[in-house]
Amino acid sequence: MSDAAPQAGRDSEQALGEAVVRDPTGLHARPAVKLTKLAKGFDATIELRAGQGGAGQGGTWINAKSPNAVMKLKVGFGETISVRASGAQADTAVAALVGLIERDFDG
């Protein structure tokens, strides 16, 4: 299940969302670059992890603006990516990244 709209965190400068990877080859180099380029355009700290759910579930949070870190997640088809952000554009950033994942990285 994907969560198209970000969920507000403790304050208006935090957001959380998740989406399912639908590309049959998973999150490989090309979509990872698209994702990191998009993330770099926001005034926010943005992190990703493989797996779904709130705090304590899923894998380790990584920097969404690092192509190498994103590729190392090794997210496969049907797996969930959780997105969290903090900063001035947190809500917008999470919505944009979740949207990109749900659109199959515009591929």
QUIKAUR-V304656 format. One line per field, one symbol per residue. burial: b if it has 9 or more other ideal C-beta (glycine too) atoms within 8 Angstrom, else e. A space follows every 50 residues. Layout:
burial=???
This chain:
burial=ebbbebeebeeeebbbbbbbbebeebbbeebbbbbbebbeebebebbbbb beeeeeebeeebebebbebbbebebebebbbbbbbbbebbbbbbbbbbbb bbeebee
